[in-house]
Amino acid sequence: MRKESAFLWAILLTALIINPVAVTIRYNVTDLGTLPGYNSSRAWSINNNGQVIGWAESVDPSHYIMKAVLFDATGTGNNIDLGTLGGENSYAHSINITGQIVGAADFNEFPSKRYATIFDANGEGNNMKLAIDSWALSINDNGWIVGGKKNSFGYQQAILFDPNDTNKNIELGSLDGFNHSNAYSINNCGQIVGYALNDLIIGDSRATLFDASGQGNNIDLGTLGGEYSAAISINDYGRIVGRADTAAGSCHAVLFDPNGTGNNVDLGTLEGCNFLVAASINNRDQIVGQASEDALSGFCAVMFDPTGNGDNLDLNDLIDPTLCYSLSTAICINDNGWIVCWGSNPDGYSRAFLLSPARPGDSEPNRDVDLRDFAVFAAAWRSTPADEKWNPFCDISEPEDDLIDERDLAVFVDNYLMQSP
C-alpha cells in the first residue's frame, strides 16, 4: 500500500472513534479594538490587502464623538486616528486597493457642516475636504469617489466627486418623481449605484443605477413588489445587492436586475427574520449583510446565498462560541472572503470585528487542521446537499461540487497540521 493511502486510511479510521465537535468554525475572529479614550468602534470597509477602516465612538453617552480610524488588522491595537478637518467628528467609509480613504468630517470654521473628506492614511492630519454639506461613501481603485451632497435648492443629490476641483463635481440626478438621491457604491468599471428618494424623512425610495456622465439616464432597479428599495453595493461584474420591500411588507436582501426590467432575486430570509439587508458583494459573488425580526430588533450578521435558494447563514454560528462575541452586521467582504462586522464584545461594548476564513478543513477554534477537524469531515463523507449529514463547509475542493469525496479529502490532507492565517 502506498504511504499516502495508508496515511489517509489511518486518519479516517481514527476519526471514526472521535465524536465530531458540536460546531463548525468557519471564520477566525479578531476584535479590532478602538482608540485611546474611546470604548466602541465600527468597521465599514476592507480592501483586498486586508486594510480596514471605520470609526471609534466616545464613551460619554451625553456627548458622542466619532473619529475616523485605520484599524490594525492584527488586533494588537496599533490603530491610527485619521483626524478631522478641525472639528470634532469624522467617519471613514471606504478604502481602495492603494490605501486611499474617504468619508466625511466636521470642519472647524463651520461646525454644523460636514465635508466629504479624503483622509491622510498616516494619521498626520493632511486631510482634504471636497465639498460643503457632503459625504463620500465609496472610492474605487482608480480613485473615483461617490457619495452625496445637499445642493443649492436643499435637495440631497448623488455626486461623483472631482478631488481636484469641486466645480467639476458631477451631480448624478435622481429618478422621475423623486427629488433626492444618494450614491452608495462605485465599482472599478465606474458603475455607480444607490437610491432615489422623494422625501428625506418619509417616502418611497428606489434602488438606482446612476448614469456616471450626469446626463440623467438613471435606471430604476425596482423592488420585490413593495414601495421601497436601495442598492448598496456593486461588484466589478455589475452584480448589485441591497434591500427591497416585498408586496407583503417585509424587507428582504435582494440581488437586483441591472437592466431595471424587474427580474430581481429575493435572497430569502433566516428563520424568524422579516428585515434583511445585503450590504456588500465581492467579485466572487459572496454576499454579506444583516437580518432581524424587524427593523427595531437585534440584528445578526449574515452570509447570503447568491442563488436565492435561501441557504443563508448566520455568521454567529460559524465562529468560536466561547469568545462570546455577538456579530450584528456584516458590512463589507473583500475578494479574499475577509469580512468586517459590527457587533459587541463580552463587556457589551460595540466593536469592529474582522472575520478571516479558517484554513480549509479547520473546524474548531484552535486554528490548525488536526484529527478532531477530520472527525467533522468524516461525518459528512460521501454526502450531498440532499443528505441529512451534509456539511457545506466540508465541500472544500475547488470548485465546490456539492459532494464530499476524494477531491475534498485531498484538500484536507494538503492542509493537515497547517496553521490558519
MIZABA-39038 format. One record per residue (C-alpha): residue number from 1; residue in one letter; chain; x, y, z. Coordinates in nm, 4 decimals, padded with zeros to 6 digits. Example, Ala and Ser with C-alpha at 12.3 -4.5 7.8 and 13.67 -1.06 7.14 Angstrom:
2
 num residu chaine       px       py       pz
   1      a      A  01.2300 -00.4500  00.7800
   2      s      A  01.3670 -00.1060  00.7140
% end
This chain:
421
 num residu chaine       px       py       pz
   1      m      A  00.0000  00.0000  00.0000
   2      r      A  00.1281  00.3481 -00.0854
   3      k      A  00.2344  00.5605  00.2113
   4      e      A -00.0161  00.8305  00.1149
   5      s      A -00.3048  00.5795  00.1078
   6      a      A -00.2004  00.4266  00.4364
   7      f      A -00.1948  00.7722  00.5937
   8      l      A -00.5379  00.8630  00.4623
   9      w      A -00.6959  00.5410  00.5879
  10      a      A -00.5244  00.5803  00.9240
  11      i      A -00.6722  00.9198  00.9911
  12      l      A -01.0087  00.8089  00.8547
  13      l      A -01.0232  00.5139  01.0940
  14      t      A -00.9081  00.7333  01.3809
  15      a      A -01.1786  00.9864  01.3040
  16      l      A -01.4480  00.7244  01.3300
  17      i      A -01.3862  00.6854  01.7022
  18      i      A -01.3782  01.0594  01.7771
  19      n      A -01.7030  01.2433  01.8366
  20      p      A -01.7407  01.5341  01.5938
  21      v      A -01.7178  01.8755  01.7570
  22      a      A -02.0509  02.0443  01.8151
  23      v      A -01.9920  02.3467  01.5929
  24      t      A -01.8083  02.4002  01.2678
  25      i      A -01.5774  02.7012  01.2898
  26      r      A -01.5561  02.8657  00.9510
  27      y      A -01.4048  03.2015  01.0499
  28      n      A -01.1373  03.3248  01.2850
  29      v      A -01.2414  03.6476  01.4619
  30      t      A -01.0272  03.9482  01.5518
  31      d      A -01.1553  04.2251  01.7784
  32      l      A -01.0068  04.5361  01.6151
  33      g      A -01.0326  04.7456  01.9289
  34      t      A -01.0782  05.1218  01.9323
  35      l      A -00.8783  05.4407  02.0095
  36      p      A -00.7464  05.5608  02.3481
  37      g      A -01.0299  05.7334  02.5332
  38      y      A -01.2963  05.5522  02.3284
  39      n      A -01.4637  05.2235  02.4157
  40      s      A -01.6559  05.1420  02.0992
  41      s      A -01.5811  05.1101  01.7298
  42      r      A -01.7353  05.0231  01.3955
  43      a      A -01.5682  04.8860  01.0858
  44      w      A -01.7051  04.9920  00.7484
  45      s      A -01.4774  04.8798  00.4650
  46      i      A -01.1934  04.6372  00.3869
  47      n      A -00.9761  04.6321  00.0744
  48      n      A -00.8130  04.3311 -00.0886
  49      n      A -00.4930  04.3950  00.1062
  50      g      A -00.6815  04.3459  00.4310
  51      q      A -00.6744  04.7114  00.5393
  52      v      A -00.9813  04.8022  00.7454
  53      i      A -01.1320  05.1436  00.8117
  54      g      A -01.4240  05.2772  01.0115
  55      w      A -01.4506  05.4865  01.3248
  56      a      A -01.4229  05.4882  01.7048
  57      e      A -01.7067  05.6118  01.9254
  58      s      A -01.6793  05.8037  02.2515
  59      v      A -01.7650  05.6644  02.5932
  60      d      A -01.9795  05.9579  02.7067
  61      p      A -02.3452  05.8990  02.6098
  62      s      A -02.4228  06.2672  02.6662
  63      h      A -02.1732  06.3815  02.4064
  64      y      A -02.0984  06.1288  02.1341
  65      i      A -01.7826  06.1830  01.9330
  66      m      A -01.6840  05.9688  01.6350
  67      k      A -01.3322  05.9584  01.4961
  68      a      A -01.2239  05.8006  01.1663
  69      v      A -00.9836  05.5087  01.2143
  70      l      A -00.7479  05.2945  01.0092
  71      f      A -00.7563  04.9734  01.2120
  72      d      A -00.4648  04.7446  01.2873
  73      a      A -00.5935  04.4242  01.1262
  74      t      A -00.3850  04.2086  01.3627
  75      g      A -00.5939  04.3297  01.6557
  76      t      A -00.2890  04.4381  01.8553
  77      g      A -00.4224  04.7897  01.8922
  78      n      A -00.1974  04.9957  01.6664
  79      n      A -00.4985  05.1791  01.5268
  80      i      A -00.4459  05.5124  01.3536
  81      d      A -00.6588  05.8157  01.4394
  82      l      A -00.7320  05.9733  01.0992
  83      g      A -00.8371  06.3050  01.2499
  84      t      A -01.0959  06.5502  01.1213
  85      l      A -01.0951  06.8827  00.9359
  86      g      A -01.0564  07.0693  01.2630
  87      g      A -01.3975  06.9815  01.4051
  88      e      A -01.4976  06.7032  01.6448
  89      n      A -01.6289  06.4206  01.4301
  90      s      A -01.5151  06.2157  01.1341
  91      y      A -01.6176  05.8923  00.9641
  92      a      A -01.4153  05.6698  00.7276
  93      h      A -01.6427  05.4903  00.4823
  94      s      A -01.4294  05.3349  00.2082
  95      i      A -01.0700  05.2294  00.1312
  96      n      A -00.9387  05.1259 -00.2103
  97      i      A -00.6540  04.8927 -00.3080
  98      t      A -00.3925  05.1682 -00.2884
  99      g      A -00.4987  05.2647  00.0627
 100      q      A -00.6847  05.5857 -00.0267
 101      i      A -00.9527  05.6506  00.2354
 102      v      A -01.2675  05.8604  00.2018
 103      g      A -01.5534  05.9544  00.4294
 104      a      A -01.6748  06.2711  00.5972
 105      a      A -01.5542  06.5096  00.8667
 106      d      A -01.6556  06.8214  01.0575
 107      f      A -01.4867  07.1480  00.9612
 108      n      A -01.3860  07.3848  01.2419
 109      e      A -01.4996  07.7006  01.0609
 110      f      A -01.8492  07.5592  01.0020
 111      p      A -01.9061  07.3115  01.2871
 112      s      A -02.2625  07.2404  01.1808
 113      k      A -02.1489  07.1461  00.8301
 114      r      A -01.9887  06.8218  00.7163
 115      y      A -01.7499  06.7790  00.4280
 116      a      A -01.6729  06.4781  00.2135
 117      t      A -01.3118  06.4031  00.3017
 118      i      A -01.0041  06.2299  00.1648
 119      f      A -00.8121  06.1174  00.4743
 120      d      A -00.4375  06.1127  00.5256
 121      a      A -00.3802  05.7402  00.5865
 122      n      A -00.0749  05.8161  00.8004
 123      g      A -00.2887  05.9989  01.0541
 124      e      A -00.0826  06.3144  01.0207
 125      g      A -00.3866  06.5328  00.9636
 126      n      A -00.3319  06.6236  00.5987
 127      n      A -00.6980  06.5598  00.5220
 128      m      A -00.8624  06.7135  00.2164
 129      k      A -01.2198  06.8441  00.2103
 130      l      A -01.4166  06.8005 -00.1122
 131      a      A -01.7393  06.9997 -00.0756
 132      i      A -01.9526  07.1549  00.1966
 133      d      A -02.2632  06.9653  00.3146
 134      s      A -02.1394  06.6446  00.1554
 135      w      A -02.0227  06.2912  00.2355
 136      a      A -01.8110  06.0368  00.0475
 137      l      A -01.9272  05.6754  00.0692
 138      s      A -01.7158  05.4837 -00.1836
 139      i      A -01.3844  05.5077 -00.3689
 140      n      A -01.2809  05.2651 -00.6422
 141      d      A -00.9279  05.1509 -00.7253
 142      n      A -00.8995  05.4265 -00.9863
 143      g      A -00.9621  05.6947 -00.7228
 144      w      A -01.3173  05.7762 -00.8358
 145      i      A -01.5275  05.8904 -00.5388
 146      v      A -01.9053  05.8933 -00.4949
 147      g      A -02.1452  05.9935 -00.2211
 148      g      A -02.3972  06.2677 -00.1676
 149      k      A -02.4315  06.6437 -00.1242
 150      k      A -02.7045  06.8943 -00.0487
 151      n      A -02.7426  07.1245 -00.3465
 152      s      A -02.8397  07.4921 -00.3502
 153      f      A -03.2099  07.4003 -00.3516
 154      g      A -03.1751  07.1908 -00.0360
 155      y      A -03.2098  06.8601 -00.2196
 156      q      A -02.9793  06.5711 -00.1402
 157      q      A -02.8051  06.4633 -00.4599
 158      a      A -02.5829  06.1709 -00.5563
 159      i      A -02.2388  06.3034 -00.6534
 160      l      A -01.9347  06.1891 -00.8460
 161      f      A -01.6624  06.3977 -00.6838
 162      d      A -01.3681  06.5588 -00.8591
 163      p      A -01.0907  06.5550 -00.5945
 164      n      A -00.9044  06.8383 -00.7665
 165      d      A -01.1830  07.0852 -00.8437
 166      t      A -01.5186  07.0992 -00.6632
 167      n      A -01.6602  07.2928 -00.9572
 168      k      A -01.6211  06.9762 -01.1633
 169      n      A -01.8240  06.7555 -00.9302
 170      i      A -02.0966  06.5776 -01.1258
 171      e      A -02.4498  06.5721 -00.9869
 172      l      A -02.5931  06.2361 -01.0862
 173      g      A -02.9563  06.3379 -01.0624
 174      s      A -03.2437  06.1211 -00.9475
 175      l      A -03.5404  05.9381 -01.1000
 176      d      A -03.8648  06.0808 -01.2365
 177      g      A -04.0895  06.1624 -00.9429
 178      f      A -03.8062  06.1624 -00.6891
 179      n      A -03.6354  06.4750 -00.5545
 180      h      A -03.3387  06.3288 -00.3678
 181      s      A -03.0661  06.0739 -00.4355
 182      n      A -02.7552  05.9215 -00.2803
 183      a      A -02.4692  05.7169 -00.4292
 184      y      A -02.3534  05.4255 -00.2144
 185      s      A -02.1022  05.2335 -00.4249
 186      i      A -01.8807  05.2621 -00.7339
 187      n      A -01.7035  04.9665 -00.8934
 188      n      A -01.3764  04.9624 -01.0861
 189      c      A -01.5663  04.9963 -01.4149
 190      g      A -01.7179  05.3254 -01.2984
 191      q      A -02.0705  05.1908 -01.2455
 192      i      A -02.2493  05.3665 -00.9598
 193      v      A -02.5454  05.2532 -00.7503
 194      g      A -02.7513  05.3988 -00.4692
 195      y      A -03.1084  05.5175 -00.4380
 196      a      A -03.3566  05.7901 -00.5284
 197      l      A -03.5886  05.9250 -00.2584
 198      n      A -03.8933  06.1506 -00.2721
 199      d      A -03.8744  06.2702  00.0904
 200      l      A -03.5827  06.2729  00.3351
 201      i      A -03.7981  06.1815  00.6356
 202      i      A -04.0773  05.9641  00.4988
 203      g      A -04.1437  05.8457  00.1497
 204      d      A -04.0696  05.5905 -00.1158
 205      s      A -03.7190  05.5037 -00.2282
 206      r      A -03.5907  05.3252 -00.5375
 207      a      A -03.2660  05.1429 -00.5918
 208      t      A -03.0851  05.3239 -00.8741
 209      l      A -02.8087  05.2543 -01.1230
 210      f      A -02.6771  05.6017 -01.1990
 211      d      A -02.5571  05.7431 -01.5289
 212      a      A -02.1980  05.8390 -01.4391
 213      s      A -02.1963  06.1134 -01.7037
 214      g      A -02.4593  06.3095 -01.5128
 215      q      A -02.6901  06.3147 -01.8159
 216      g      A -02.9713  06.1646 -01.6109
 217      n      A -03.0120  05.8301 -01.7853
 218      n      A -03.0544  05.6627 -01.4486
 219      i      A -03.2159  05.3204 -01.4167
 220      d      A -03.4887  05.2391 -01.1636
 221      l      A -03.3927  04.8925 -01.0339
 222      g      A -03.7343  04.8269 -00.8852
 223      t      A -03.8315  04.6417 -00.5683
 224      l      A -03.9650  04.2987 -00.4734
 225      g      A -04.3233  04.4153 -00.5092
 226      g      A -04.3221  04.6795 -00.2358
 227      e      A -04.2577  05.0542 -00.2383
 228      y      A -03.9032  05.0786 -00.1037
 229      s      A -03.5607  04.9659 -00.2258
 230      a      A -03.1958  05.0733 -00.2097
 231      a      A -02.8875  04.9492 -00.3956
 232      i      A -02.5914  04.9365 -00.1593
 233      s      A -02.3049  04.7528 -00.3313
 234      i      A -02.1926  04.6696 -00.6858
 235      n      A -01.9046  04.4404 -00.7829
 236      d      A -01.6813  04.4649 -01.0891
 237      y      A -01.9125  04.2359 -01.2877
 238      g      A -02.2089  04.4675 -01.2364
 239      r      A -02.3824  04.2484 -00.9783
 240      i      A -02.5835  04.4723 -00.7465
 241      v      A -02.7180  04.3976 -00.3986
 242      g      A -02.9160  04.5866 -00.1384
 243      r      A -03.2609  04.5778  00.0167
 244      a      A -03.6158  04.5868 -00.1139
 245      d      A -03.9658  04.5638  00.0242
 246      t      A -04.1897  04.2734 -00.0705
 247      a      A -04.5586  04.3002 -00.1534
 248      a      A -04.6295  04.1587  00.1927
 249      g      A -04.4413  04.4451  00.3582
 250      s      A -04.1246  04.2628  00.4619
 251      c      A -03.7796  04.3957  00.3756
 252      h      A -03.5542  04.1388  00.2091
 253      a      A -03.1995  04.1312  00.0823
 254      v      A -03.2004  04.1400 -00.2957
 255      l      A -02.9825  04.0819 -00.5998
 256      f      A -03.1005  04.3440 -00.8485
 257      d      A -03.1534  04.3047 -01.2200
 258      p      A -02.9128  04.5709 -01.3565
 259      n      A -03.1310  04.6240 -01.6627
 260      g      A -03.4175  04.7511 -01.4483
 261      t      A -03.6634  04.5043 -01.6003
 262      g      A -03.7670  04.3747 -01.2600
 263      n      A -03.6047  04.0318 -01.2620
 264      n      A -03.4759  04.0870 -00.9096
 265      v      A -03.3730  03.7887 -00.6972
 266      d      A -03.5105  03.7672 -00.3450
 267      l      A -03.2203  03.6352 -00.1368
 268      g      A -03.4540  03.4855  00.1177
 269      t      A -03.4615  03.5001  00.4942
 270      l      A -03.3422  03.3432  00.8152
 271      e      A -03.5912  03.1793  01.0483
 272      g      A -03.7912  03.4426  01.2307
 273      c      A -03.6450  03.7334  01.0328
 274      n      A -03.8511  03.9761  00.8233
 275      f      A -03.5942  04.2552  00.7857
 276      l      A -03.2824  04.1638  00.5858
 277      v      A -03.0260  04.3790  00.4060
 278      a      A -02.7420  04.2804  00.1740
 279      a      A -02.4606  04.5278  00.2409
 280      s      A -02.1724  04.4033  00.0257
 281      i      A -02.0930  04.1756 -00.2693
 282      n      A -01.7393  04.0825 -00.3752
 283      n      A -01.6114  03.9650 -00.7129
 284      r      A -01.6713  03.6016 -00.6137
 285      d      A -02.0426  03.6803 -00.5649
 286      q      A -02.0156  03.6316 -00.1896
 287      i      A -02.2794  03.8487 -00.0249
 288      v      A -02.2983  03.9634  00.3377
 289      g      A -02.5315  04.1803  00.5403
 290      q      A -02.7700  04.1659  00.8333
 291      a      A -03.1033  04.0210  00.9442
 292      s      A -03.3506  04.0754  01.2256
 293      e      A -03.7108  04.0098  01.3202
 294      d      A -03.7925  04.3694  01.2291
 295      a      A -03.6105  04.6987  01.1770
 296      l      A -03.6030  04.7687  01.5521
 297      s      A -03.4953  04.4295  01.6868
 298      g      A -03.1489  04.2908  01.7468
 299      f      A -02.9588  04.2102  01.4279
 300      c      A -02.7338  03.9219  01.3305
 301      a      A -02.4608  03.9207  01.0659
 302      v      A -02.5452  03.7078  00.7615
 303      m      A -02.3824  03.5496  00.4584
 304      f      A -02.6468  03.5243  00.1861
 305      d      A -02.6908  03.2502 -00.0699
 306      p      A -02.6395  03.4326 -00.4044
 307      t      A -02.8611  03.1837 -00.5910
 308      g      A -03.1697  03.2931 -00.3994
 309      n      A -03.2318  02.9373 -00.2766
 310      g      A -03.2353  03.0616  00.0807
 311      d      A -02.9321  02.8757  00.2162
 312      n      A -02.8383  03.1825  00.4213
 313      l      A -02.6033  03.1571  00.7170
 314      d      A -02.5900  03.3379  01.0495
 315      l      A -02.2198  03.4199  01.0832
 316      n      A -02.2510  03.3858  01.4611
 317      d      A -02.2921  03.0118  01.4025
 318      l      A -01.9574  02.9963  01.2214
 319      i      A -01.7283  03.1447  01.4867
 320      d      A -01.5994  03.0142  01.8187
 321      p      A -01.8930  03.0461  02.0637
 322      t      A -01.6602  03.0543  02.3635
 323      l      A -01.5463  03.4030  02.2564
 324      c      A -01.8934  03.5352  02.3477
 325      y      A -01.8916  03.7828  02.0585
 326      s      A -02.2206  03.8895  01.9036
 327      l      A -02.1988  03.9840  01.5353
 328      s      A -02.4871  04.2117  01.4381
 329      t      A -02.3925  04.3336  01.0883
 330      a      A -02.1529  04.2131  00.8204
 331      i      A -02.0814  04.5377  00.6388
 332      c      A -01.8137  04.4528  00.3798
 333      i      A -01.6441  04.1472  00.2236
 334      n      A -01.3285  04.1587  00.0108
 335      d      A -01.2300  03.9278 -00.2737
 336      n      A -01.0352  03.7038 -00.0348
 337      g      A -01.3507  03.6382  00.1644
 338      w      A -01.2423  03.8518  00.4613
 339      i      A -01.5407  04.0165  00.6296
 340      v      A -01.5659  04.3198  00.8551
 341      c      A -01.8523  04.3291  01.1015
 342      w      A -02.0101  04.5321  01.3758
 343      g      A -02.1021  04.3608  01.6957
 344      s      A -02.0409  04.3527  02.0679
 345      n      A -01.7765  04.2017  02.2927
 346      p      A -01.8448  04.0171  02.6233
 347      d      A -01.8408  04.3520  02.8070
 348      g      A -02.1307  04.4738  02.5928
 349      y      A -01.9314  04.7374  02.4038
 350      s      A -01.9783  04.7873  02.0323
 351      r      A -01.6750  04.6658  01.8412
 352      a      A -01.5325  04.6377  01.4916
 353      f      A -01.4518  04.2747  01.4071
 354      l      A -01.2516  04.1133  01.1293
 355      l      A -01.3506  03.7647  01.0170
 356      s      A -01.0860  03.5739  00.8227
 357      p      A -01.1707  03.2375  00.6660
 358      a      A -01.0252  02.9458  00.8566
 359      r      A -00.7901  02.7207  00.6644
 360      p      A -00.9878  02.4606  00.4637
 361      g      A -01.0601  02.1735  00.6980
 362      d      A -01.0215  02.3781  01.0172
 363      s      A -01.3453  02.3176  01.2074
 364      e      A -01.2517  02.4078  01.5640
 365      p      A -01.1143  02.7309  01.7132
 366      n      A -00.7509  02.6269  01.7561
 367      r      A -00.6504  02.7497  01.4076
 368      d      A -00.4915  02.4272  01.2914
 369      v      A -00.6172  02.1248  01.0986
 370      d      A -00.5989  01.8054  01.3034
 371      l      A -00.7829  01.4809  01.3749
 372      r      A -01.0698  01.6489  01.5551
 373      d      A -01.1333  01.8514  01.2405
 374      f      A -01.1224  01.5298  01.0422
 375      a      A -01.3968  01.3885  01.2623
 376      v      A -01.6275  01.6598  01.1308
 377      f      A -01.5128  01.5867  00.7760
 378      a      A -01.5674  01.2107  00.8182
 379      a      A -01.9200  01.2677  00.9477
 380      a      A -02.0087  01.4329  00.6154
 381      w      A -01.8255  01.1793  00.3949
 382      r      A -01.9982  01.0930  00.0658
 383      s      A -02.2839  01.3320  00.1366
 384      t      A -02.4620  01.5755 -00.0944
 385      p      A -02.6954  01.8684 -00.0099
 386      a      A -02.9861  01.6209 -00.0127
 387      d      A -02.8427  01.4242  00.2811
 388      e      A -02.9025  01.4993  00.6488
 389      k      A -02.5304  01.4671  00.7234
 390      w      A -02.4401  01.7239  00.4552
 391      n      A -02.1998  01.9922  00.5783
 392      p      A -02.1296  02.2650  00.3184
 393      f      A -01.8064  02.3617  00.4939
 394      c      A -01.6597  02.0213  00.4179
 395      d      A -01.7082  02.0846  00.0454
 396      i      A -01.3582  02.2317  00.0193
 397      s      A -01.2500  02.1235 -00.3284
 398      e      A -01.2029  02.3924 -00.5926
 399      p      A -01.4508  02.4436 -00.7400
 400      e      A -01.7092  02.3271 -00.4896
 401      d      A -01.9137  02.0418 -00.6389
 402      d      A -02.1837  01.9547 -00.3801
 403      l      A -02.0192  01.6214 -00.2967
 404      i      A -01.7851  01.5324 -00.0134
 405      d      A -01.5410  01.2898 -00.1728
 406      e      A -01.1758  01.2217 -00.2514
 407      r      A -01.1254  01.5647 -00.4052
 408      d      A -01.2188  01.7286 -00.0748
 409      l      A -01.0069  01.4746  00.1131
 410      a      A -00.7058  01.5737 -00.0945
 411      v      A -00.7554  01.9387  00.0057
 412      f      A -00.7887  01.8365  00.3689
 413      v      A -00.4628  01.6401  00.3533
 414      d      A -00.2839  01.9355  00.1921
 415      n      A -00.3864  02.1464  00.4922
 416      y      A -00.3342  01.8813  00.7583
 417      l      A -00.1403  02.0162  01.0585
 418      m      A -00.1188  02.3594  00.8967
 419      q      A -00.1997  02.6780  01.0882
 420      s      A -00.4863  02.9033  00.9844
 421      p      A -00.4000  03.2623  00.8852
% end
